[in-house]
């Protein structure tokens, strides 16, 4: 698991602003900070992607350089994941894209819930690099269901899971249930409350980015 907050960088400023309840009142700033994190994640992930050598011709000569061999497939869970997805797309600007509609279903007597999924759109992902993003990885169930839903479109060569904030429980769930996936997280919080929201977290990322829903 790669955690951005473990190193001193501008990412910690963006994370702090995402959490700040006063700055959260500016929806555009909130969306932009998620987008910025997506850009940072894209840069960090790109260090591990397959490269190929290419000769570039300038107006004064030629230069052999290393470039990314193939763009990844970017996957987001609607609607909260859109700004983070946009940040990844800003850097992986030739990427193919997948979109998944998933949400928390009805709770049972144990205060648990299932993840409902009613929409998915994706290209072929066979042998590709897959990057799935969701800003808040609370229990990890949404990511698990999204990942297994994507496998109907092929078996990726490698998969990265990206989140702004994860709970310790959610991160461990993803690692145990999907050990083949690499986890990239902005910060990890220890607790979940009775409604399975990350504490201290930052609240509902979808509502903060796009407004309240009925």
C-alpha positions in Angstrom: 0.0 0.0 0.0 1.3 3.4 -1.0 0.2 6.3 1.3 0.8 9.8 0.1 0.6 11.4 3.5 3.6 9.4 4.8 5.8 11.7 2.8 6.1 15.5 3.0 4.6 17.0 -0.2 1.9 19.4 -1.5 -0.5 16.4 -1.4 -0.8 16.9 2.4 -2.0 20.4 1.8 -4.7 19.2 -0.6 -5.8 16.5 1.9 -6.0 19.0 4.7 -8.2 21.3 2.6 -10.4 18.4 1.7 -11.0 17.7 5.3 -11.5 21.4 6.5 -15.2 22.0 7.0 -14.8 25.7 6.2 -13.0 25.1 2.9 -15.5 22.4 2.1 -18.1 25.1 1.6 -16.5 26.0 -1.7 -17.6 23.1 -3.9 -15.3 24.1 -6.7 -12.3 24.1 -4.4 -13.3 20.7 -3.1 -13.6 19.2 -6.6 -10.3 20.8 -7.6 -8.5 19.3 -4.7 -9.7 15.8 -5.5 -8.6 16.4 -9.0 -5.2 17.5 -7.9 -4.8 14.3 -5.9 -5.8 12.4 -8.9 -3.0 14.1 -10.8 -0.5 13.2 -8.1 -1.6 9.6 -8.0 -1.3 9.4 -11.8 2.3 10.6 -11.6 3.2 8.1 -8.8 1.5 5.2 -10.6 3.2 6.0 -13.9 6.5 5.2 -12.4 5.5 1.5 -12.3 3.9 1.2 -15.8 5.6 -0.6 -18.7 7.7 1.7 -20.8 9.2 1.5 -24.3 12.0 3.4 -26.0 11.1 5.9 -28.7 13.2 8.1 -31.0 11.8 11.6 -31.0 12.8 14.0 -33.9 13.3 17.6 -33.0 14.1 20.5 -35.4 17.7 20.1 -34.5 18.2 16.3 -34.2 17.0 13.1 -32.6 16.6 12.0 -29.0 15.8 8.5 -27.7 13.6 8.5 -24.7 11.4 6.3 -22.6 7.6 6.7 -22.9 4.6 4.8 -21.6 4.0 1.7 -23.6 0.2 1.8 -23.4 -2.4 4.0 -21.7 -4.4 2.5 -18.8 -8.1 2.0 -18.5 -9.5 4.4 -15.8 -12.5 3.3 -13.8 -14.6 5.5 -11.5 -17.6 4.8 -9.3 -20.3 7.4 -9.9 -20.8 10.1 -8.7 -18.3 10.9 -6.0 -15.3 9.5 -8.0 -15.7 11.9 -10.9 -13.2 14.7 -9.8 -10.6 12.1 -8.7 -11.1 10.4 -12.1 -10.7 13.7 -13.9 -7.3 14.2 -12.2 -6.1 10.8 -13.4 -7.4 11.6 -16.9 -5.6 14.9 -17.0 -2.3 13.0 -16.9 -3.3 9.8 -18.6 -5.0 11.9 -21.3 -5.2 9.1 -23.9 -6.7 6.5 -21.5 -9.8 4.5 -22.1 -12.5 5.0 -19.5 -15.1 2.9 -17.6 -18.0 4.1 -15.4 -19.8 2.2 -12.7 -23.0 3.2 -10.9 -22.9 1.7 -7.4 -24.4 2.6 -4.1 -25.1 1.4 -0.5 -28.2 -0.7 -0.3 -30.6 -1.4 2.6 -29.0 -2.1 6.0 -29.7 -5.4 7.8 -30.2 -6.0 11.5 -26.5 -6.0 12.1 -26.1 -2.5 10.7 -24.4 -3.9 7.7 -25.3 -3.3 4.0 -24.9 -4.7 0.5 -23.6 -2.7 -2.4 -26.1 -2.3 -5.2 -24.9 -1.8 -8.8 -27.1 -0.8 -11.7 -24.8 0.6 -14.4 -21.5 -0.3 -16.0 -19.8 0.8 -19.2 -16.3 -0.4 -20.2 -14.0 -1.2 -23.0 -12.1 -4.5 -23.2 -9.5 -4.6 -20.4 -7.8 -7.9 -21.2 -4.1 -7.5 -20.5 -4.4 -3.8 -19.8 -3.5 -1.7 -16.8 -6.6 -1.0 -14.7 -6.9 2.0 -12.3 -10.1 2.1 -10.2 -10.8 5.2 -8.2 -13.2 6.1 -5.4 -12.4 9.0 -3.1 -13.5 7.2 0.2 -12.7 3.6 0.8 -14.7 3.0 4.0 -15.5 -0.7 4.2 -14.0 -1.6 0.8 -17.1 -3.3 -0.4 -17.8 -0.9 -3.3 -14.3 -1.3 -4.6 -14.5 -5.1 -4.4 -17.8 -5.3 -6.2 -16.5 -2.8 -8.9 -13.4 -4.8 -9.5 -15.1 -8.1 -9.9 -17.7 -6.5 -12.2 -14.9 -5.2 -14.4 -13.5 -8.8 -14.8 -16.4 -9.6 -17.2 -14.6 -7.3 -19.7 -11.3 -9.2 -19.4 -8.4 -10.0 -17.0 -6.1 -7.0 -16.5 -2.4 -7.3 -16.4 -2.3 -5.1 -13.3 -4.8 -3.2 -11.2 -4.4 -0.1 -9.0 -7.0 1.0 -6.5 -6.9 4.8 -5.8 -8.6 6.6 -2.9 -8.2 10.0 -1.2 -8.9 8.5 2.2 -9.4 5.0 3.4 -10.3 3.5 6.8 -7.8 1.0 8.2 -10.6 -1.6 8.0 -11.3 -0.8 4.4 -7.7 -0.9 3.4 -7.1 -4.2 5.1 -10.3 -5.6 3.5 -9.1 -4.6 0.0 -5.6 -6.1 0.7 -7.0 -9.4 1.9 -9.8 -9.8 -0.7 -7.9 -8.5 -3.7 -4.2 -9.2 -3.0 -3.4 -8.9 -6.7 -4.4 -5.2 -6.6 -2.0 -2.4 -5.5 -3.5 0.2 -3.2 -2.7 4.0 -3.6 -4.2 6.1 -0.8 -3.9 9.7 0.2 -4.3 9.0 4.0 -5.6 6.3 6.2 -7.9 6.9 9.2 -8.4 4.3 12.0 -12.1 4.4 12.7 -15.6 3.9 11.1 -18.7 5.1 12.8 -22.0 3.2 13.2 -23.1 4.3 9.7 -19.8 3.0 8.2 -18.4 6.5 7.5 -14.7 7.1 7.9 -13.8 9.1 11.1 -12.4 11.7 11.0 -12.7 11.4 7.3 -14.2 14.3 5.5 -17.9 13.6 5.2 -19.8 12.5 2.0 -17.5 13.3 -0.9 -20.3 13.1 -3.4 -22.5 15.6 -1.6 -19.5 18.0 -1.0 -18.6 17.9 -4.6 -22.0 18.0 -6.2 -24.7 18.9 -3.6 -27.1 17.0 -1.5 -29.1 14.1 -3.0 -32.6 12.8 -2.0 
